[in-house]
């Protein structure tokens, strides 16, 4: 999985379609559900550090981006 692809010539639509295809399976929905549970549905207590909050918010942003790209699957997960 360390192989890298040159995506510089791809359009935003091609990338969005790739996200949708990636998560358009039972396994893809399982992965998105897991990522949402670990980030969007996770709550920190008052003892959490500033760095901990920033880390979690970064994770939430990334999962939110993935869900936006794979919109069809995220809508059906809610």
N, C-alpha and C positions, 0 to 999 in steps of 0.2 A: 504494500500500500504506500510505499514511499515514492512511487512514480508520480511525476508532475506533468501536467498538461499545459500547453500554451493556450490560454483562453483569450489572449489579447484581440483576436479577430472575431470573437463571438459577440453577438448583439445581446442586449439585456433580455430580450424575449427568448433567445436561445438558452440563456442561463436559467431563466425562470422555468422554462419547459424541462430542463435537466433536473431542477429541484423537484418539480411536480412528479416526474417519472421516478425519481429516486425514492420518494415517499409514498408512491401510489401502489402500495402492497401492504399486506398484513404486517410484515416485518418493519416496513417504514413507519407505519402508524404506531407500532410498539415503541420504536425508537423515539418518535416525536412525543409520545405520551410520557416516556421516561424522562426526556429532556425537560418537558414542561413541569413534571413533578419535582425534579431536582432544582428547578430555578424559579419559575413563575409561581409555584405553589409552596415555596419554601419561605418561612418567616424566621427572621433573626430576633434574638432577644435583646434586651437593653444592654447587655454586656458586650455586644459585638463591637469590634474596633472599626474605625473609619476605613481602614484598608480592607477589612472583611466586607463591609457594605459596598465599597467600590468594586471589589472583585465580583460579588453577587450581581450587582447591577450590570457589569460588563457581560456576565453570563446571560442575564435576562435579555439584554439587548441582542446578543447573538441568536438566542433561541427565538426571539421575536422576529428577527430578520428571516430566519429559516422558515418560520411559520408564514410570514408574509409572502415569501417566494413560493411556498407549497400551499397556498391559500386553500385550495379545495380540501386538502387533508386536514388542515387545522380547523376548518369550519365544522367538519363532521366529528371532530374529537370533542368538542365542547358539549 
